[in-house]
Amino acid sequence: MSAGPHPALPDVLVTSRPLDEYCALFGLTRARLAALPGPLLDCPGGAAGLAAEARELGCRVVAVDPAYALPPPVVADLALAARAAMAASMTARPWLHPSPRPYRPERYLRSWDRARRLFAADSAAHPQRYVAAALPRLPFADGAFALTLSGYLIFAYPEVFGPEGQLAALTELVRVTSPDGEVRVQPLNDGHGRRCGHLDPLRYALGERRIASEILRCPGPVDGRTVRVLVLRAADRRRRAAGQPVM
């Protein structure tokens, strides 16, 4: 996931979250990932350990990020800068990172260190799994992925993705996802914790494009707070499931 700046997306950071944090943030399980009938798209992938870790489950992951136009060691350096930014935020703005126990940034961020090392090794060994591209245009065929995840980008940076940009990005994520699969997006707020104020009109606009949406609520990865995840599916999927003809 992305959170040092991207070459194509100014002021967007490159984070290095591990597989278990992905599962918690998106309301997924390792078993669900292992059972996917096709590849998973991580957009943006940043310097995450997802591709390397999920492969151990038998899940194929393709990560896409504009930062991949840079050499992998440079991406890892950007992720190291993002780690420092997160540590500073956890110390300076603890209300954005509440916990039932005192937060220990270094303890939490050690999982990022491991994920960053996994990314560095995997991207060097398997560069074809890491594609340099940016929303709202992705170089993949329609329906190429069984599951698409997008974290810490579309709503987290409203100065990069305004309402029209958000609609275009979400529509593109659905395009590259199988009609029988789904897209999961989080968080639904910006970096200051402010929720998207036009989510309902945005979901209506998605519906006009035959994209069904719902808000999934699940426990957060660290403190148990509710995490809101936007889940998108091709609307025709519901007709097939109900046995109705697809027009």
C-alpha positions in Angstrom: 0.0 0.0 0.0 1.1 3.5 -0.6 1.7 6.2 1.9 8.3 9.7 0.3 6.4 10.8 -2.7 5.5 8.8 -5.8 7.1 9.9 -9.0 3.7 10.3 -10.6 1.6 11.2 -7.5 3.1 14.1 -5.6 2.9 13.9 -1.8 1.7 10.3 -1.7 3.7 8.1 0.6 4.9 4.5 0.0 4.2 2.3 2.9 5.2 -1.3 3.7 2.4 -3.1 5.4 2.5 -6.9 6.0 -0.1 -9.5 5.0 -1.8 -9.7 8.3 -2.4 -5.9 8.4 -3.9 -6.2 4.9 -6.3 -8.9 6.1 -7.4 -6.7 9.1 -7.7 -3.5 7.1 -9.8 -5.1 4.3 -11.8 -7.6 6.3 -10.1 -10.6 4.8 -8.6 -13.9 6.0 -5.6 -15.9 4.9 -8.1 -18.7 4.0 -10.1 -16.4 1.8 -6.9 -15.3 0.0 -5.8 -18.9 -0.4 -9.2 -19.8 -2.0 -9.2 -17.1 -4.6 -9.9 -18.5 -8.1 -7.6 -16.0 -9.8 -5.0 -13.4 -9.2 -5.2 -10.5 -6.7 -4.4 -6.9 -7.6 -2.8 -4.6 -5.1 -3.2 -1.0 -6.2 -1.2 0.8 -5.1 1.3 -1.8 -3.9 3.9 0.4 -2.4 6.6 -1.6 -0.6 4.2 -4.1 1.0 5.0 -7.7 1.7 1.7 -8.8 0.4 2.9 -10.4 -2.9 5.7 -12.3 -1.2 3.6 -13.5 1.7 0.4 -14.3 -0.2 2.4 -16.5 -2.6 3.1 -18.8 0.3 -0.7 -19.3 0.5 -0.9 -20.2 -3.2 -2.3 -16.8 -4.0 -0.8 -14.9 -7.0 -0.5 -11.1 -6.4 0.2 -8.4 -9.0 1.1 -5.1 -7.4 0.8 -1.8 -9.4 2.3 1.5 -8.4 3.8 4.5 -10.2 6.8 4.2 -7.8 7.8 0.9 -9.6 9.3 3.0 -12.4 12.1 3.5 -10.0 14.7 0.8 -9.0 13.5 -1.4 -6.1 16.1 -0.1 -3.7 14.9 3.4 -4.3 11.3 2.3 -3.6 12.5 0.7 -0.4 14.2 3.9 0.6 10.9 5.8 0.0 9.2 3.3 2.2 11.8 3.8 4.9 11.0 7.6 4.8 7.3 6.7 5.0 8.0 4.6 8.1 9.6 7.7 9.7 6.6 9.8 8.8 4.3 7.3 10.4 6.3 7.1 13.5 6.3 10.9 13.8 2.5 11.0 13.2 1.8 8.3 15.9 3.8 10.4 18.3 2.5 13.9 17.4 -1.1 13.0 16.6 -2.0 10.0 18.8 -5.7 10.7 18.4 -5.5 9.5 14.9 -4.0 6.2 16.2 -6.1 5.4 19.3 -5.4 2.2 21.2 -6.6 0.5 24.4 -3.0 0.5 25.5 -0.2 3.0 25.1 1.0 3.0 21.5 4.5 1.9 20.9 5.3 3.1 17.4 8.6 1.2 17.1 7.0 -2.1 18.2 4.2 -1.7 15.6 6.5 -0.6 12.8 8.8 -3.6 13.1 6.2 -5.4 11.1 6.7 -2.8 8.4 10.4 -3.4 8.5 9.9 -7.1 7.8 7.4 -6.3 5.0 9.8 -3.9 3.4 12.6 -6.5 3.4 10.2 -9.0 1.8 9.3 -6.5 -0.9 12.9 -5.7 -1.7 13.8 -9.3 -2.1 10.6 -10.3 -4.0 10.6 -7.3 -6.4 14.2 -8.0 -7.3 13.6 -11.7 -7.9 10.2 -11.4 -9.6 10.0 -7.9 -11.2 7.1 -9.0 -13.5 4.8 -9.0 -10.4 5.4 -5.3 -9.9 3.9 -3.1 -12.6 4.6 0.7 -13.0 1.3 2.4 -13.6 -1.2 4.7 -11.9 -4.9 5.2 -11.6 -7.1 6.1 -13.3 -5.6 4.0 -16.2 -4.3 0.5 -15.6 -2.6 -1.7 -18.2 -4.7 -4.8 -17.6 -7.5 -6.5 -19.5 -11.1 -6.3 -18.4 -11.9 -8.8 -15.6 -8.2 -9.8 -15.1 -8.4 -10.1 -11.3 -10.5 -12.1 -8.8 -10.0 -9.6 -6.1 -8.7 -6.0 -6.2 -7.5 -4.1 -3.1 -6.8 -0.4 -2.9 -5.6 1.1 0.3 -4.5 4.5 1.5 -4.9 6.4 -1.7 -8.2 7.2 -3.4 -9.9 8.8 -0.3 -6.7 9.4 1.7 -5.5 12.1 -0.7 -8.4 14.2 -1.8 -5.9 16.8 -3.1 -4.7 14.2 -5.6 -8.1 12.5 -6.3 -11.0 14.9 -6.3 -14.6 13.6 -6.6 -14.3 13.1 -10.4 -10.9 11.5 -10.0 -12.3 9.2 -7.3 -15.1 8.1 -9.6 -12.7 7.4 -12.5 -10.3 5.5 -10.3 -13.0 3.3 -8.7 -14.6 2.6 -12.1 -11.2 1.5 -13.4 -10.6 -0.8 -10.5 -14.0 -2.5 -11.2 -13.1 -2.8 -14.9 -10.0 -4.9 -14.3 -11.8 -7.1 -11.7 -13.8 -10.2 -12.7 -17.6 -9.8 -12.7 -17.6 -12.5 -10.1 -15.0 -10.8 -8.0 -15.0 -7.6 -6.0 -13.0 -4.4 -5.2 -12.3 -3.4 -1.7 -11.2 0.2 -0.9 -10.1 1.8 2.4 -9.8 4.1 4.3 -12.8 6.3 3.5 -11.3 9.3 5.1 -8.3 11.5 4.5 -5.0 11.6 6.4 -6.5 13.9 9.0 -9.3 11.5 9.8 -12.0 13.5 8.0 -14.6 11.2 6.3 -15.4 11.7 2.7 -18.4 14.1 2.6 -19.7 13.0 -0.8 -19.6 9.2 -0.5 -23.4 8.8 -1.0 -23.4 10.9 -4.3 -20.3 9.0 -5.4 -22.0 5.6 -4.8 -25.0 6.8 -6.7 -22.7 7.8 -9.6 -21.2 4.3 -9.5 -24.6 2.8 -9.6 -25.3 4.7 -12.8 -22.3 2.9 -14.2 -23.8 -0.5 -13.1 -21.4 -0.8 -10.2 -23.0 -2.0 -6.9 -21.5 -0.8 -3.7 -21.8 -1.5 0.0 -19.9 -0.4 3.2 -18.4 -3.3 5.1 -17.5 -2.7 8.8 -14.9 -4.8 10.5 -12.5 -4.6 13.5 -9.4 -2.6 13.0 -5.9 -4.2 13.0 -4.5 -2.7 16.2 -7.1 -1.2 18.5 -10.3 -2.9 17.5 -12.0 0.3 16.2 -14.4 -0.3 13.3 -12.8 0.0 9.9 -15.1 1.0 7.0 -14.3 -0.7 3.7 -16.0 0.2 0.4 -16.9 -3.0 -1.5 -17.6 -2.7 -5.2 -19.0 -5.3 -7.6 -20.3 -5.4 -11.1 -24.1 -5.0 -10.8 -24.7 -7.8 -13.3 -23.3 -10.2 -10.8 -26.4 -9.8 -8.6 -28.6 -10.6 -11.6 -26.7 -13.8 -12.3 -26.9 -14.8 -8.6 -30.6 -14.3 -8.6 -31.1 -16.2 -11.9 -32.2 -13.1 -13.7 -31.2 -12.5 -17.3 -28.3 -10.2 -17.9 -29.3 -7.4 -20.3 
